[in-house]
Amino acid sequence: MNFIGEIFGGVNVETPAFTLLHQATEYQVRRYPAAVMIKTPMAEGKTGSSFRALAGFIFGGNQDASVAPVKPIAMTAPVVSSKNEMAFILPKEYDSIDKVPTPISSSGVKVEEQQSCDMAVLPFTGDGWSQYNGKLEELKNSLNRDQIAFNESSAVLNQFNPPWTLPFMRTNEVAVKLVNPFVVKAEAAEVK
């Protein structure tokens, strides 16, 4: 995919695989496998410095070059943000922390393993942060209606597109972790 494709909403980087467990009218329940992430603190809605720290890590600013060779890492989507943190999910080849280069200590970047989890996800288009609170309320109301227990403090905004994508073509999601594993009533479908 090229730059023009990205303007119109195309995503040309690796995205995490998941198994679709349930499709409701407003949301999906997905099971994500374990993954390795890099994270850094973020002031609510202030994405610039956090994104630069994470991008610096994946573009090669990830360890002391005098100790070990610098290792660039491929960009992935989505950028995962909470009210106080931003994260990138690393490509699937980094399936353990041992395979990830060491962050430069002054960067504020840390490496973490995310355990496999079930998440309720509400996809939407537009500008992610300006719609976050309303979409999160919509997701919470739907889950409460359907009596699905979730961890409200786990809420994140997933943004899949670069900033030059037309806002009405952007792919965004709000997501929350479920308290209990979702019980599948029919055969689930893996999505890659």
C-alpha positions in Angstrom: 0.0 0.0 0.0 1.2 3.5 -0.7 0.8 7.0 0.8 -2.5 7.6 -1.2 -3.9 4.4 0.2 -3.1 5.6 3.7 -4.8 8.9 3.1 -8.0 6.9 2.4 -7.8 4.7 5.5 -5.6 1.8 4.4 -3.4 0.1 7.1 -0.2 -1.2 5.7 1.5 -2.5 8.8 1.1 -5.6 11.0 -2.0 -5.7 13.3 -2.6 -8.2 16.1 -4.4 -11.4 15.3 -7.4 -12.2 17.4 -10.3 -14.7 17.5 -13.7 -13.2 17.1 -15.8 -14.7 19.9 -19.0 -12.7 19.7 -20.5 -10.1 17.3 -23.1 -7.8 18.8 -24.8 -5.0 16.9 -22.6 -2.3 18.5 -19.4 -4.2 19.5 -17.3 -7.4 19.2 -15.8 -9.7 21.8 -12.3 -10.7 20.8 -9.7 -13.1 22.3 -6.2 -11.7 21.9 -3.1 -14.0 22.3 -0.2 -12.9 24.6 1.9 -10.2 23.1 4.9 -8.0 23.9 4.4 -4.3 24.1 6.4 -1.2 24.7 4.8 1.5 26.8 5.5 5.0 28.1 3.6 7.5 30.3 1.2 10.0 28.7 -0.8 12.9 29.9 -4.4 12.5 28.9 -4.8 13.3 25.2 -1.2 14.7 25.0 0.1 12.1 22.5 3.1 13.9 20.9 6.0 13.3 23.3 4.8 9.7 24.1 4.5 8.8 20.4 8.0 10.2 19.8 9.5 8.2 22.6 7.9 4.9 21.3 8.8 5.7 17.7 12.3 6.5 18.7 12.6 3.1 20.3 11.3 1.2 17.2 13.3 3.3 14.8 16.5 2.2 16.5 16.9 4.3 19.6 16.6 1.3 21.8 19.9 0.5 23.4 23.3 1.8 24.0 25.1 1.3 20.7 28.4 1.0 22.5 27.1 -2.1 24.2 25.0 -3.8 21.5 24.0 -3.0 17.9 20.9 -0.8 17.5 17.9 -2.8 16.3 15.1 -1.1 14.3 11.7 -2.7 14.7 8.8 -2.6 12.2 5.9 -0.3 13.0 2.6 -2.0 13.9 -0.9 -0.8 14.4 -2.8 0.1 16.5 -1.3 2.7 18.7 -2.9 1.8 22.1 -3.6 4.7 24.5 -5.2 5.0 27.9 -5.7 8.2 29.8 -2.1 7.9 31.2 -0.1 5.6 28.9 0.7 5.0 25.3 1.8 1.6 23.9 2.9 -0.1 20.7 2.3 -3.9 20.3 5.5 -5.3 18.8 5.5 -7.5 15.7 4.7 -11.2 16.4 8.4 -12.2 15.9 9.0 -10.5 19.3 7.1 -13.2 21.2 9.1 -12.9 24.4 10.7 -10.0 26.3 14.1 -11.7 25.8 13.9 -11.0 22.1 13.3 -7.2 22.5 16.2 -4.7 22.6 16.7 -2.9 25.8 15.2 0.6 26.1 17.6 3.4 26.7 17.0 4.2 30.4 16.3 7.9 29.9 13.7 7.3 27.2 10.8 6.4 29.7 10.0 3.4 27.5 9.4 0.0 29.2 8.8 -3.4 27.7 6.0 -5.6 29.1 4.3 -8.8 28.2 0.5 -8.6 27.9 -1.2 -11.9 28.8 -3.9 -13.4 26.5 -7.2 -11.7 27.3 -10.7 -11.3 26.1 -11.7 -7.7 25.2 -14.9 -6.0 24.2 -14.2 -3.7 21.2 -16.3 -0.9 19.7 -14.9 0.2 16.3 -15.6 3.7 15.0 -14.2 6.2 12.4 -13.2 9.8 12.9 -10.8 11.6 15.3 -10.1 9.1 18.1 -9.6 11.3 21.2 -12.4 13.7 20.5 -14.8 10.8 20.4 -13.2 8.6 23.1 -15.4 9.4 26.1 -18.7 9.1 24.1 -17.7 5.8 22.5 -16.5 4.4 25.7 -19.8 5.2 27.4 -21.6 3.6 24.4 -19.5 0.4 24.9 -20.0 0.3 28.6 -23.8 0.8 28.2 -23.9 -2.1 25.7 -21.9 -4.4 27.9 -24.0 -3.6 31.0 -27.2 -4.2 29.0 -25.8 -7.6 27.9 -24.6 -8.4 31.4 -20.9 -8.8 30.4 -18.6 -7.8 33.3 -15.6 -5.7 32.3 -12.7 -3.8 33.9 -13.4 -0.1 33.4 -9.8 0.8 34.3 -8.5 -1.2 31.4 -10.2 1.1 28.8 -8.0 2.0 25.8 -8.2 3.8 22.5 -6.8 1.9 19.5 -5.8 4.1 16.6 -4.8 2.3 13.3 -4.0 5.1 10.9 -1.3 7.8 10.4 -2.2 11.4 11.1 -2.5 12.2 7.4 -5.5 9.8 6.9 -8.7 11.7 6.3 -10.5 11.7 9.7 -13.7 10.2 8.4 -11.6 7.3 6.9 -9.7 6.5 10.1 -10.1 3.2 12.0 -10.3 3.6 15.7 -11.6 1.4 18.6 -12.4 1.7 22.2 -11.8 -1.5 24.1 -12.0 -2.9 27.7 -10.8 -6.2 29.1 -13.5 -8.6 30.3 -13.5 -9.7 33.9 -14.1 -13.4 33.0 -13.2 -15.4 29.9 -16.0 -15.1 27.4 -18.1 -18.3 26.9 -18.5 -19.0 23.2 -21.9 -20.1 22.2 -21.0 -21.0 18.6 -17.7 -21.7 16.8 -15.4 -18.7 16.9 -13.5 -17.4 13.9 -9.8 -16.4 13.9 -9.0 -13.1 12.3 -5.5 -12.3 11.1 
